[in-house]
Amino acid sequence: MTSPNSFSVSGYGPARAGWTRLFARDSLARRLDWPMLLSALALSGIGSLLVYSATRNRTEINQGDPYYFLLRHLMNTGIGLALMIGTLWLGHRALRNAVPILYGLSVFGILAVLTPLGSTVNGAHSWIVLGGGFSLQPSEFVKITIILGMAMLLAARVDAGDKKYPDHRTVLQSLGLAAVPILIVLLMPDLGSVMVMVVIILGVLLASGASNRWVFGLITAGTVGAIAVWQLHILDEYQIARFAAFANPDLDPAGVGYNTNQARIAIGSGGLTGAGLFHGSQTTGQFVPEQQTDFVFTVAGEELGFVGAGLIILLLGVVLWRACRIARDSTELYGTIVAAGIIAWFAFQAFENIGMTLGIMPVTGLPLPFVSYGGTSMFAVWIAVGLLQSIKVQRPMSA
């Protein structure tokens, strides 16, 4: 039993000597999932090189400084690491108690986007511009709060031993919690983020042990909803055009289909080993738009070839593999659900981002986790890593 003044880290006992507890031989450092952490760091490191290659000659956006985006990408990664450490230090159990506050803040953030504070970037009205070249996309943090909120509700009575699986009422409550921010994000409209959130919900429900009827019902409702969104013309013209170009790549090769066509040319020209870092003709010639963010994978395909692109996919696979092990080995349903939600998020977003550069998925503007340039997305994925690491190093509450 700890004294009232002691500080507990993720439920495994009193902390000693502040931050030194992180590196003591008997504590955190030895329990961290190092394959996941090193793979995520490697992805961010590779992303730094790709972002620099894509932007060093882009004088119209780098303000005349070839290192403009590189330095900011490294800074975003550093802040993300700090957020990961802070999340690990607080622990996923402490954040479970803070879910109502976090949920309220995230909903307030996306509502702010719909006010005059919101700005449109690349066709999506989902940003808050802070000035000085910095901006915030609140919908990225909503992904985390949906995972934590649904996990809190679905696991509450199961972890307490009252039930073996979540009942229908609890599932309905968790879906209602997720529906509010999703509907707000749909109003922006940020279709890519909505797609990720729906996949997160499916992953969370599957991991919770809820009846499969809910999963099938959600898939059916999602299909009907997608048809309704299309028929009611809720989507903006540029989003409709993107789906049309996906269905027919030759529809407008010089217009809406330009990005995808140029992306496929860049990746296809890389061959086995690529043209060499900083030597890609498509990248140097600035033929692929938004190459530091949505289409960063094209830089890898062209300059690092199949080998380099395959390495990125392999590292993402390691992150997902370790996350699956963490979900499997968690001592509580809450931890399992949180890990499963993150797995669904990372897996779908990576597949969608890489798939749209290859022309097998529609263009939605989703970044490649850990690799693409973008502050909010980088912060969110590293917070998620902190949650996974917290679940990994946990001990039973009696420890």
RODO-250119 format. One record per residue (C-alpha): x, y, z; residue number from 1; residue in one letter. Coordinates in Angstrom, 2 decimals. Layout:
N
+---------+---------+---------+-----+----+
!    east !   north !      up !   i ! aa !
+---------+---------+---------+-----+----+
!       X !       Y !       Z ! NUM !  a !
...
+---------+---------+---------+-----+----+
END
This chain:
399
+---------+---------+---------+-----+----+
!    east !   north !      up !   i ! aa !
+---------+---------+---------+-----+----+
!    0.00 !    0.00 !    0.00 !   1 !  m !
!    1.40 !    3.38 !   -0.94 !   2 !  t !
!    1.37 !    6.55 !    1.09 !   3 !  s !
!   -0.94 !    9.42 !    0.07 !   4 !  p !
!    2.04 !   11.41 !   -1.18 !   5 !  n !
!    3.52 !    8.68 !   -3.37 !   6 !  s !
!    3.21 !    8.82 !   -7.16 !   7 !  f !
!    2.19 !    5.76 !   -9.13 !   8 !  s !
!    3.14 !    5.01 !  -12.73 !   9 !  v !
!    0.51 !    3.01 !  -14.66 !  10 !  s !
!   -0.42 !    1.04 !  -11.55 !  11 !  g !
!    2.93 !   -0.64 !  -10.89 !  12 !  y !
!    4.05 !    0.94 !   -7.65 !  13 !  g !
!    5.56 !    4.16 !   -6.27 !  14 !  p !
!    7.94 !    6.10 !   -8.48 !  15 !  a !
!   11.46 !    6.66 !   -7.22 !  16 !  r !
!   13.53 !    9.76 !   -7.85 !  17 !  a !
!   11.19 !   11.27 !  -10.42 !  18 !  g !
!   12.26 !   10.76 !  -14.02 !  19 !  w !
!   15.06 !    8.33 !  -13.04 !  20 !  t !
!   12.28 !    5.79 !  -12.51 !  21 !  r !
!   11.91 !    5.65 !  -16.30 !  22 !  l !
!   15.44 !    4.30 !  -16.69 !  23 !  f !
!   15.92 !    2.22 !  -13.55 !  24 !  a !
!   16.91 !   -1.37 !  -14.24 !  25 !  r !
!   13.87 !   -2.72 !  -12.45 !  26 !  d !
!   11.19 !   -0.63 !  -14.11 !  27 !  s !
!    9.95 !    0.99 !  -17.29 !  28 !  l !
!   12.93 !    0.81 !  -19.61 !  29 !  a !
!   13.11 !   -2.97 !  -19.30 !  30 !  r !
!    9.40 !   -3.44 !  -19.91 !  31 !  r !
!    9.00 !   -1.15 !  -22.89 !  32 !  l !
!    8.22 !   -2.72 !  -26.23 !  33 !  d !
!   11.48 !   -1.76 !  -27.91 !  34 !  w !
!   10.76 !   -3.33 !  -31.34 !  35 !  p !
!    7.68 !   -1.13 !  -31.63 !  36 !  m !
!    9.42 !    1.98 !  -30.34 !  37 !  l !
!   12.50 !    1.57 !  -32.55 !  38 !  l !
!   10.35 !    0.81 !  -35.61 !  39 !  s !
!    8.25 !    3.94 !  -35.03 !  40 !  a !
!   11.42 !    6.01 !  -34.58 !  41 !  l !
!   12.86 !    4.54 !  -37.78 !  42 !  a !
!    9.69 !    5.46 !  -39.66 !  43 !  l !
!    9.87 !    9.04 !  -38.42 !  44 !  s !
!   13.57 !    9.16 !  -39.34 !  45 !  g !
!   12.90 !    7.91 !  -42.86 !  46 !  i !
!   10.01 !   10.35 !  -43.07 !  47 !  g !
!   12.40 !   13.21 !  -42.27 !  48 !  s !
!   14.57 !   12.31 !  -45.27 !  49 !  l !
!   11.56 !   11.93 !  -47.56 !  50 !  l !
!   10.02 !   15.22 !  -46.42 !  51 !  v !
!   13.34 !   17.01 !  -46.98 !  52 !  y !
!   13.70 !   15.50 !  -50.45 !  53 !  s !
!   10.15 !   16.52 !  -51.38 !  54 !  a !
!   10.42 !   20.12 !  -50.16 !  55 !  t !
!   14.05 !   21.28 !  -50.43 !  56 !  r !
!   13.46 !   22.73 !  -53.92 !  57 !  n !
!    9.88 !   23.91 !  -53.33 !  58 !  r !
!   10.63 !   27.61 !  -52.92 !  59 !  t !
!    6.95 !   28.51 !  -53.21 !  60 !  e !
!    6.18 !   26.73 !  -49.92 !  61 !  i !
!    9.47 !   26.50 !  -47.99 !  62 !  n !
!    9.92 !   30.27 !  -47.68 !  63 !  q !
!   13.30 !   30.07 !  -49.37 !  64 !  g !
!   14.73 !   27.74 !  -46.73 !  65 !  d !
!   15.41 !   24.19 !  -47.97 !  66 !  p !
!   15.41 !   22.95 !  -44.37 !  67 !  y !
!   12.08 !   24.58 !  -43.46 !  68 !  y !
!    9.95 !   21.42 !  -43.53 !  69 !  f !
!   12.75 !   19.13 !  -42.34 !  70 !  l !
!   13.30 !   21.12 !  -39.14 !  71 !  l !
!    9.59 !   21.28 !  -38.44 !  72 !  r !
!    9.18 !   17.58 !  -39.08 !  73 !  h !
!   11.98 !   16.85 !  -36.60 !  74 !  l !
!   10.43 !   19.25 !  -34.11 !  75 !  m !
!    7.02 !   17.59 !  -34.51 !  76 !  n !
!    8.64 !   14.21 !  -33.92 !  77 !  t !
!   10.37 !   15.53 !  -30.80 !  78 !  g !
!    7.10 !   16.92 !  -29.43 !  79 !  i !
!    5.41 !   13.62 !  -30.29 !  80 !  g !
!    8.04 !   11.71 !  -28.31 !  81 !  l !
!    7.51 !   14.03 !  -25.35 !  82 !  a !
!    3.76 !   13.40 !  -25.55 !  83 !  l !
!    4.41 !    9.65 !  -25.69 !  84 !  m !
!    6.54 !    9.83 !  -22.54 !  85 !  i !
!    3.91 !   11.97 !  -20.83 !  86 !  g !
!    1.17 !    9.50 !  -21.80 !  87 !  t !
!    3.25 !    6.59 !  -20.52 !  88 !  l !
!    4.03 !    8.46 !  -17.30 !  89 !  w !
!    0.35 !    9.18 !  -16.65 !  90 !  l !
!   -0.71 !    5.70 !  -17.71 !  91 !  g !
!   -3.71 !    4.50 !  -19.65 !  92 !  h !
!   -5.60 !    3.83 !  -16.42 !  93 !  r !
!   -5.29 !    7.46 !  -15.31 !  94 !  a !
!   -6.45 !    8.60 !  -18.73 !  95 !  l !
!   -9.44 !    6.28 !  -18.35 !  96 !  r !
!  -10.59 !    8.43 !  -15.43 !  97 !  n !
!  -10.03 !   11.58 !  -17.49 !  98 !  a !
!  -12.10 !   10.44 !  -20.49 !  99 !  v !
!  -15.03 !   12.83 !  -19.84 ! 100 !  p !
!  -12.66 !   15.82 !  -19.83 ! 101 !  i !
!  -10.73 !   14.63 !  -22.89 ! 102 !  l !
!  -13.96 !   13.90 !  -24.75 ! 103 !  y !
!  -15.33 !   17.34 !  -24.01 ! 104 !  g !
!  -12.11 !   19.03 !  -25.14 ! 105 !  l !
!  -11.98 !   17.07 !  -28.39 ! 106 !  s !
!  -15.62 !   17.83 !  -29.24 ! 107 !  v !
!  -15.01 !   21.49 !  -28.45 ! 108 !  f !
!  -11.98 !   21.42 !  -30.76 ! 109 !  g !
!  -13.84 !   20.08 !  -33.78 ! 110 !  i !
!  -16.76 !   22.42 !  -33.13 ! 111 !  l !
!  -14.27 !   25.32 !  -33.21 ! 112 !  a !
!  -13.35 !   24.28 !  -36.75 ! 113 !  v !
!  -16.92 !   25.03 !  -37.85 ! 114 !  l !
!  -16.62 !   28.60 !  -36.51 ! 115 !  t !
!  -14.65 !   31.46 !  -38.10 ! 116 !  p !
!  -11.58 !   29.99 !  -36.37 ! 117 !  l !
!  -11.61 !   27.12 !  -38.88 ! 118 !  g !
!   -9.62 !   27.21 !  -42.09 ! 119 !  s !
!   -9.71 !   25.28 !  -45.35 ! 120 !  t !
!   -6.49 !   23.51 !  -46.37 ! 121 !  v !
!   -6.36 !   21.52 !  -49.63 ! 122 !  n !
!  -10.14 !   21.52 !  -49.89 ! 123 !  g !
!  -10.80 !   20.25 !  -46.35 ! 124 !  a !
!  -12.28 !   22.68 !  -43.82 ! 125 !  h !
!  -10.80 !   20.81 !  -40.84 ! 126 !  s !
!   -7.96 !   23.02 !  -39.62 ! 127 !  w !
!   -7.30 !   25.80 !  -37.13 ! 128 !  i !
!   -4.40 !   27.97 !  -38.29 ! 129 !  v !
!   -2.29 !   29.09 !  -35.33 ! 130 !  l !
!    0.11 !   31.34 !  -37.23 ! 131 !  g !
!    3.85 !   31.10 !  -37.76 ! 132 !  g !
!    3.40 !   28.24 !  -40.19 ! 133 !  g !
!    1.64 !   26.06 !  -37.61 ! 134 !  f !
!   -1.87 !   24.64 !  -37.74 ! 135 !  s !
!   -4.00 !   22.19 !  -35.77 ! 136 !  l !
!   -6.35 !   19.44 !  -36.99 ! 137 !  q !
!   -8.55 !   18.58 !  -33.97 ! 138 !  p !
!  -10.08 !   15.53 !  -35.66 ! 139 !  s !
!   -6.78 !   13.68 !  -35.16 ! 140 !  e !
!   -7.26 !   13.79 !  -31.39 ! 141 !  f !
!  -10.88 !   12.67 !  -31.75 ! 142 !  v !
!   -9.58 !    9.27 !  -32.88 ! 143 !  k !
!   -7.90 !    8.85 !  -29.50 ! 144 !  i !
!  -10.89 !    9.99 !  -27.45 ! 145 !  t !
!  -13.25 !    7.68 !  -29.35 ! 146 !  i !
!  -10.96 !    4.75 !  -28.54 ! 147 !  i !
!  -10.62 !    5.69 !  -24.86 ! 148 !  l !
!  -14.30 !    6.58 !  -24.45 ! 149 !  g !
!  -15.67 !    3.43 !  -26.03 ! 150 !  m !
!  -13.15 !    1.27 !  -24.17 ! 151 !  a !
!  -14.14 !    2.87 !  -20.86 ! 152 !  m !
!  -17.84 !    2.12 !  -21.41 ! 153 !  l !
!  -17.49 !   -1.34 !  -22.94 ! 154 !  l !
!  -15.00 !   -2.63 !  -20.36 ! 155 !  a !
!  -16.44 !   -1.08 !  -17.19 ! 156 !  a !
!  -18.73 !   -3.90 !  -16.05 ! 157 !  r !
!  -16.58 !   -6.65 !  -17.56 ! 158 !  v !
!  -13.40 !   -5.59 !  -15.75 ! 159 !  d !
!  -15.43 !   -5.22 !  -12.56 ! 160 !  a !
!  -16.51 !   -8.85 !  -12.90 ! 161 !  g !
!  -20.22 !   -8.09 !  -13.25 ! 162 !  d !
!  -20.50 !   -9.37 !  -16.81 ! 163 !  k !
!  -18.57 !  -11.53 !  -19.23 ! 164 !  k !
!  -19.33 !   -9.39 !  -22.31 ! 165 !  y !
!  -20.75 !   -5.91 !  -22.85 ! 166 !  p !
!  -24.54 !   -5.92 !  -22.99 ! 167 !  d !
!  -26.61 !   -4.29 !  -25.73 ! 168 !  h !
!  -27.29 !   -1.16 !  -23.68 ! 169 !  r !
!  -23.59 !   -0.57 !  -23.10 ! 170 !  t !
!  -22.79 !   -1.07 !  -26.78 ! 171 !  v !
!  -25.50 !    1.41 !  -27.73 ! 172 !  l !
!  -24.12 !    3.97 !  -25.28 ! 173 !  q !
!  -20.60 !    3.57 !  -26.69 ! 174 !  s !
!  -21.88 !    4.01 !  -30.25 ! 175 !  l !
!  -23.72 !    7.15 !  -29.19 ! 176 !  g !
!  -20.51 !    8.50 !  -27.68 ! 177 !  l !
!  -18.68 !    7.93 !  -30.96 ! 178 !  a !
!  -21.51 !    9.21 !  -33.17 ! 179 !  a !
!  -21.42 !   12.79 !  -31.86 ! 180 !  v !
!  -17.87 !   13.68 !  -32.99 ! 181 !  p !
!  -18.23 !   11.65 !  -36.19 ! 182 !  i !
!  -21.28 !   13.64 !  -37.25 ! 183 !  l !
!  -19.46 !   16.90 !  -36.51 ! 184 !  i !
!  -16.42 !   15.83 !  -38.53 ! 185 !  v !
!  -18.75 !   14.79 !  -41.37 ! 186 !  l !
!  -20.08 !   18.34 !  -41.47 ! 187 !  l !
!  -16.62 !   19.74 !  -42.24 ! 188 !  m !
!  -16.64 !   17.48 !  -44.33 ! 189 !  p !
!  -13.52 !   15.40 !  -43.55 ! 190 !  d !
!  -14.45 !   12.09 !  -45.13 ! 191 !  l !
!  -11.03 !   10.50 !  -44.64 ! 192 !  g !
!  -11.11 !   10.99 !  -40.86 ! 193 !  s !
!  -14.69 !    9.68 !  -40.73 ! 194 !  v !
!  -13.60 !    6.52 !  -42.55 ! 195 !  m !
!  -10.81 !    5.97 !  -40.00 ! 196 !  v !
!  -13.20 !    6.52 !  -37.09 ! 197 !  m !
!  -15.70 !    4.00 !  -38.45 ! 198 !  v !
!  -12.94 !    1.40 !  -38.80 ! 199 !  v !
!  -11.82 !    2.19 !  -35.23 ! 200 !  i !
!  -15.36 !    1.53 !  -33.99 ! 201 !  i !
!  -15.42 !   -1.84 !  -35.77 ! 202 !  l !
!  -12.07 !   -2.79 !  -34.25 ! 203 !  g !
!  -13.19 !   -1.75 !  -30.78 ! 204 !  v !
!  -16.46 !   -3.71 !  -30.98 ! 205 !  l !
!  -14.73 !   -6.83 !  -32.24 ! 206 !  l !
!  -12.17 !   -6.69 !  -29.41 ! 207 !  a !
!  -14.82 !   -6.04 !  -26.75 ! 208 !  s !
!  -16.62 !   -9.32 !  -27.32 ! 209 !  g !
!  -19.86 !   -7.54 !  -28.21 ! 210 !  a !
!  -22.42 !   -9.50 !  -30.20 ! 211 !  s !
!  -21.55 !   -9.89 !  -33.87 ! 212 !  n !
!  -24.98 !   -8.52 !  -34.66 ! 213 !  r !
!  -23.67 !   -5.09 !  -33.71 ! 214 !  w !
!  -20.71 !   -5.43 !  -36.08 ! 215 !  v !
!  -22.89 !   -6.56 !  -38.99 ! 216 !  f !
!  -25.47 !   -3.90 !  -38.15 ! 217 !  g !
!  -22.80 !   -1.20 !  -38.12 ! 218 !  l !
!  -21.46 !   -2.32 !  -41.49 ! 219 !  i !
!  -24.98 !   -2.26 !  -42.93 ! 220 !  t !
!  -25.68 !    1.16 !  -41.42 ! 221 !  a !
!  -22.36 !    2.46 !  -42.76 ! 222 !  g !
!  -23.21 !    1.26 !  -46.26 ! 223 !  t !
!  -26.66 !    2.83 !  -46.13 ! 224 !  v !
!  -25.18 !    6.02 !  -44.71 ! 225 !  g !
!  -22.57 !    6.22 !  -47.48 ! 226 !  a !
!  -25.27 !    5.88 !  -50.11 ! 227 !  i !
!  -27.36 !    8.55 !  -48.36 ! 228 !  a !
!  -24.39 !   10.94 !  -48.16 ! 229 !  v !
!  -23.82 !   10.47 !  -51.88 ! 230 !  w !
!  -27.47 !   10.88 !  -52.84 ! 231 !  q !
!  -28.04 !   13.91 !  -50.60 ! 232 !  l !
!  -24.96 !   15.66 !  -52.04 ! 233 !  h !
!  -23.42 !   16.21 !  -48.61 ! 234 !  i !
!  -19.93 !   15.74 !  -50.05 ! 235 !  l !
!  -18.10 !   18.65 !  -51.64 ! 236 !  d !
!  -17.51 !   18.64 !  -55.37 ! 237 !  e !
!  -13.79 !   17.90 !  -55.01 ! 238 !  y !
!  -14.57 !   14.79 !  -52.91 ! 239 !  q !
!  -17.06 !   13.50 !  -55.46 ! 240 !  i !
!  -14.51 !   14.13 !  -58.20 ! 241 !  a !
!  -11.88 !   12.12 !  -56.29 ! 242 !  r !
!  -14.17 !    9.09 !  -56.08 ! 243 !  f !
!  -15.06 !    9.45 !  -59.74 ! 244 !  a !
!  -11.36 !    9.56 !  -60.65 ! 245 !  a !
!  -10.75 !    6.46 !  -58.52 ! 246 !  f !
!  -13.51 !    4.60 !  -60.35 ! 247 !  a !
!  -12.20 !    5.78 !  -63.73 ! 248 !  n !
!   -8.52 !    6.90 !  -63.67 ! 249 !  p !
!   -8.76 !    8.10 !  -67.28 ! 250 !  d !
!  -11.72 !   10.37 !  -66.53 ! 251 !  l !
!   -9.67 !   13.57 !  -66.07 ! 252 !  d !
!   -5.92 !   12.80 !  -66.18 ! 253 !  p !
!   -4.96 !   16.48 !  -66.31 ! 254 !  a !
!   -7.38 !   17.46 !  -63.53 ! 255 !  g !
!   -8.67 !   15.48 !  -60.59 ! 256 !  v !
!   -6.85 !   12.32 !  -61.73 ! 257 !  g !
!   -3.52 !   14.12 !  -62.02 ! 258 !  y !
!   -2.28 !   13.38 !  -58.48 ! 259 !  n !
!   -2.88 !    9.64 !  -58.71 ! 260 !  t !
!   -1.41 !    9.34 !  -62.20 ! 261 !  n !
!    1.76 !   11.22 !  -61.24 ! 262 !  q !
!    2.05 !    9.19 !  -58.04 ! 263 !  a !
!    1.93 !    5.93 !  -59.96 ! 264 !  r !
!    4.50 !    7.21 !  -62.45 ! 265 !  i !
!    6.84 !    8.18 !  -59.60 ! 266 !  a !
!    6.53 !    4.85 !  -57.80 ! 267 !  i !
!    6.76 !    2.83 !  -61.02 ! 268 !  g !
!    9.95 !    4.61 !  -62.12 ! 269 !  s !
!   11.76 !    3.61 !  -58.92 ! 270 !  g !
!   12.27 !   -0.01 !  -59.87 ! 271 !  g !
!   13.98 !   -2.28 !  -57.38 ! 272 !  l !
!   16.43 !    0.08 !  -55.68 ! 273 !  t !
!   15.23 !    3.52 !  -56.80 ! 274 !  g !
!   16.90 !    6.50 !  -58.40 ! 275 !  a !
!   18.72 !    7.37 !  -55.19 ! 276 !  g !
!   17.81 !    9.72 !  -52.38 ! 277 !  l !
!   17.34 !   13.30 !  -53.66 ! 278 !  f !
!   17.68 !   12.12 !  -57.28 ! 279 !  h !
!   14.10 !   11.29 !  -58.24 ! 280 !  g !
!   13.06 !   13.14 !  -61.40 ! 281 !  s !
!    9.37 !   13.24 !  -60.44 ! 282 !  q !
!   10.21 !   14.52 !  -56.97 ! 283 !  t !
!   12.86 !   17.00 !  -58.08 ! 284 !  t !
!   10.62 !   18.19 !  -60.90 ! 285 !  g !
!    7.77 !   18.73 !  -58.43 ! 286 !  q !
!    5.29 !   16.75 !  -60.52 ! 287 !  f !
!    3.49 !   15.17 !  -57.54 ! 288 !  v !
!    1.45 !   17.63 !  -55.43 ! 289 !  p !
!    1.41 !   17.44 !  -51.61 ! 290 !  e !
!    4.36 !   15.09 !  -51.73 ! 291 !  q !
!    5.51 !   15.86 !  -48.20 ! 292 !  q !
!    2.13 !   14.97 !  -46.69 ! 293 !  t !
!   -0.47 !   12.80 !  -48.43 ! 294 !  d !
!    1.85 !   11.46 !  -51.15 ! 295 !  f !
!    5.10 !   11.04 !  -49.20 ! 296 !  v !
!    5.16 !    7.33 !  -50.09 ! 297 !  f !
!    5.81 !    8.30 !  -53.72 ! 298 !  t !
!    9.18 !    9.77 !  -52.70 ! 299 !  v !
!   10.14 !    6.43 !  -51.16 ! 300 !  a !
!    8.92 !    4.52 !  -54.21 ! 301 !  g !
!   10.84 !    6.68 !  -56.67 ! 302 !  e !
!   14.06 !    7.37 !  -54.78 ! 303 !  e !
!   14.40 !    4.24 !  -52.62 ! 304 !  l !
!   12.63 !    1.82 !  -54.94 ! 305 !  g !
!   10.83 !   -1.36 !  -54.01 ! 306 !  f !
!   13.41 !   -2.06 !  -51.32 ! 307 !  v !
!   12.93 !    1.27 !  -49.54 ! 308 !  g !
!    9.15 !    1.27 !  -49.92 ! 309 !  a !
!    9.07 !   -2.32 !  -48.70 ! 310 !  g !
!   11.13 !   -1.33 !  -45.65 ! 311 !  l !
!    8.51 !    1.27 !  -44.70 ! 312 !  i !
!    5.75 !   -1.33 !  -44.99 ! 313 !  i !
!    7.85 !   -3.79 !  -42.97 ! 314 !  l !
!    8.39 !   -1.27 !  -40.16 ! 315 !  l !
!    4.67 !   -0.47 !  -40.10 ! 316 !  l !
!    4.05 !   -4.20 !  -39.92 ! 317 !  g !
!    6.35 !   -4.50 !  -36.89 ! 318 !  v !
!    4.44 !   -1.72 !  -35.11 ! 319 !  v !
!    1.13 !   -3.49 !  -35.82 ! 320 !  l !
!    2.52 !   -6.90 !  -34.85 ! 321 !  w !
!    3.75 !   -5.65 !  -31.50 ! 322 !  r !
!    0.45 !   -3.84 !  -30.92 ! 323 !  a !
!   -1.39 !   -7.11 !  -31.56 ! 324 !  c !
!    0.77 !   -8.84 !  -28.95 ! 325 !  r !
!    0.05 !   -6.08 !  -26.46 ! 326 !  i !
!   -3.69 !   -6.43 !  -27.09 ! 327 !  a !
!   -3.47 !  -10.18 !  -26.66 ! 328 !  r !
!   -1.42 !  -10.06 !  -23.45 ! 329 !  d !
!   -3.34 !   -7.28 !  -21.70 ! 330 !  s !
!   -4.58 !   -8.24 !  -18.25 ! 331 !  t !
!   -7.81 !   -6.25 !  -18.60 ! 332 !  e !
!  -10.43 !   -5.81 !  -21.28 ! 333 !  l !
!   -9.98 !   -2.04 !  -21.23 ! 334 !  y !
!   -6.34 !   -2.38 !  -22.32 ! 335 !  g !
!   -7.25 !   -4.91 !  -24.98 ! 336 !  t !
!   -9.91 !   -2.63 !  -26.47 ! 337 !  i !
!   -7.63 !    0.43 !  -26.48 ! 338 !  v !
!   -4.87 !   -1.53 !  -28.23 ! 339 !  a !
!   -7.35 !   -2.96 !  -30.76 ! 340 !  a !
!   -8.68 !    0.50 !  -31.59 ! 341 !  g !
!   -5.16 !    1.76 !  -32.23 ! 342 !  i !
!   -4.38 !   -1.27 !  -34.39 ! 343 !  i !
!   -7.48 !   -0.64 !  -36.52 ! 344 !  a !
!   -6.54 !    3.05 !  -36.82 ! 345 !  w !
!   -2.92 !    2.51 !  -37.86 ! 346 !  f !
!   -3.66 !   -0.42 !  -40.17 ! 347 !  a !
!   -6.46 !    1.25 !  -42.11 ! 348 !  f !
!   -4.79 !    4.64 !  -42.35 ! 349 !  q !
!   -1.53 !    3.13 !  -43.62 ! 350 !  a !
!   -3.38 !    0.95 !  -46.12 ! 351 !  f !
!   -5.47 !    3.89 !  -47.35 ! 352 !  e !
!   -2.47 !    6.22 !  -47.70 ! 353 !  n !
!   -0.28 !    3.74 !  -49.55 ! 354 !  i !
!   -3.25 !    2.44 !  -51.53 ! 355 !  g !
!   -4.19 !    5.86 !  -52.87 ! 356 !  m !
!   -0.64 !    6.39 !  -54.18 ! 357 !  t !
!   -0.92 !    3.08 !  -56.02 ! 358 !  l !
!   -4.40 !    3.85 !  -57.36 ! 359 !  g !
!   -6.13 !    1.02 !  -55.48 ! 360 !  i !
!   -7.85 !    3.33 !  -52.98 ! 361 !  m !
!   -9.54 !    6.73 !  -53.44 ! 362 !  p !
!   -7.62 !    9.88 !  -52.53 ! 363 !  v !
!   -8.78 !   11.00 !  -49.08 ! 364 !  t !
!   -5.96 !   13.14 !  -47.72 ! 365 !  g !
!   -4.95 !   10.80 !  -44.89 ! 366 !  l !
!   -1.27 !   11.00 !  -43.80 ! 367 !  p !
!    1.02 !    8.00 !  -43.54 ! 368 !  l !
!    1.53 !    7.33 !  -39.80 ! 369 !  p !
!    4.94 !    8.49 !  -38.48 ! 370 !  f !
!    6.18 !    9.33 !  -41.99 ! 371 !  v !
!    4.09 !   12.17 !  -43.45 ! 372 !  s !
!    4.72 !   15.79 !  -42.52 ! 373 !  y !
!    2.09 !   17.14 !  -40.15 ! 374 !  g !
!    2.16 !   18.21 !  -36.53 ! 375 !  g !
!   -1.23 !   17.08 !  -35.25 ! 376 !  t !
!   -1.09 !   13.70 !  -36.95 ! 377 !  s !
!    2.42 !   13.13 !  -35.58 ! 378 !  m !
!    1.35 !   14.08 !  -32.06 ! 379 !  f !
!   -1.67 !   11.76 !  -32.22 ! 380 !  a !
!    0.22 !    8.66 !  -33.38 ! 381 !  v !
!    2.91 !    9.10 !  -30.73 ! 382 !  w !
!    0.27 !    9.53 !  -28.02 ! 383 !  i !
!   -1.18 !    6.25 !  -29.28 ! 384 !  a !
!    2.25 !    4.63 !  -28.97 ! 385 !  v !
!    2.39 !    5.92 !  -25.39 ! 386 !  g !
!   -0.94 !    4.24 !  -24.68 ! 387 !  l !
!    0.29 !    0.97 !  -26.15 ! 388 !  l !
!    3.49 !    1.13 !  -24.11 ! 389 !  q !
!    1.49 !    1.85 !  -20.96 ! 390 !  s !
!   -0.62 !   -1.26 !  -21.55 ! 391 !  i !
!    2.57 !   -3.25 !  -22.19 ! 392 !  k !
!    4.29 !   -2.30 !  -18.92 ! 393 !  v !
!    1.18 !   -2.63 !  -16.75 ! 394 !  q !
!    0.86 !   -5.02 !  -13.84 ! 395 !  r !
!   -2.33 !   -6.29 !  -12.26 ! 396 !  p !
!   -3.90 !   -3.68 !  -10.01 ! 397 !  m !
!   -2.95 !   -5.73 !   -6.92 ! 398 !  s !
!    0.76 !   -5.49 !   -7.75 ! 399 !  a !
+---------+---------+---------+-----+----+
END
